[in-house]
Amino acid sequence: MIGQGAGRLAQGASAPVQPGPPPVQSHQAPVAQYSAQAAQQYRFDPSEWVVAAWGLSKWYGMVLGLNNFTIGVRRGITGLLGPNGAGKSTFMKLVTGQLRPSQGRLWVLGEEPRQNTRLKARMGYCPEQDSFYPWMTGLQFVEYLARLNGMSVQQAGTAARRAIAAVEMTADMNRSLGGYSKGMRQRIKIAQSIVHEPELVILDEPLSGTDPLARVRIMEVISDLDRAGRQVLISSHVLHEVERMTENIVLIHKGWLLAQGNLHDIRDLIDKHPHTIMIQTPRPRELAAHLEGLDYVSSLDFLPGQLTVRTAMPEAFYRELPRVIARTGIPYTGLSSPDDNLNAVFKYLTEG
């Protein structure tokens, strides 16, 4: 169900606020102070949740990154949705222990993450930003990070090849990272995040900047993780991307939790809003000729090197586009969207 108050959980959404055993006390890093009265009110067992947060806030000087965030993330794939700057990366850095909360409590797999090396070994993290040595090959990169996780040389080699095969990068694993495309870099980052077979995989904008075919493959990899019993927390600012992987979503806006619940509830809000998709290609008219016969394409506009598509059924269009690209061989250099749909949802939730 959808909640309309900023910072409040959706009605009917699961949240760790029911009476139960007292919070598990970690011997790891100290956490922010909180009132005894509030702690009594929000007692719960964090071991029952993949991620559990109560009153979680993070600020950077005068800038508020996350505000009074209370949430319970259950098993499976959970999509963290919000525009750029909403607080998604801040939340993920708190979950992975890279940041210390300014206020509130946070548990991941039943433990507090800050300065908890034991817990970090149970997690895999794919950051949004690239950080590579360009002279390394993809295989060397994944092997190196496997070694940092404590594997022997032989174990790291075997595990790295297995993880690279899972993301279908075996044919390119001996190429230098400096020559990888954006989609290849994203897949090799996912490979390093799963090389040690973690319980929880955290993917920060893994589809950002990738082409349609690379997006399809990355989505398949994420679905494979779910089928293998891994827990996945994935962030995106594009609704249709998450829609194809999970029905369990969390909406964040300006550091506030807007809603948590089933994706179909969100879909009901946005069906009436058209969706704009921009495809960068040197042959926009030729590509348009292959798309104009689709019932759900309402208009096609041309600019030099760009085709703009408007559709009321974005999920159907995004399924069909890779097939058209593969069948025709028409080149393209990028795919983007102003994401009017998601912005419409945020406007609805924040302004009514």
Summary of the structure (lengths in Angstrom):
residues: 352
radius of gyration: 21.2
end to end distance: 15.4
largest distance: 66.0
contacts: 1146
relative contact order: 0.14
helix: 37%
strand: 24%
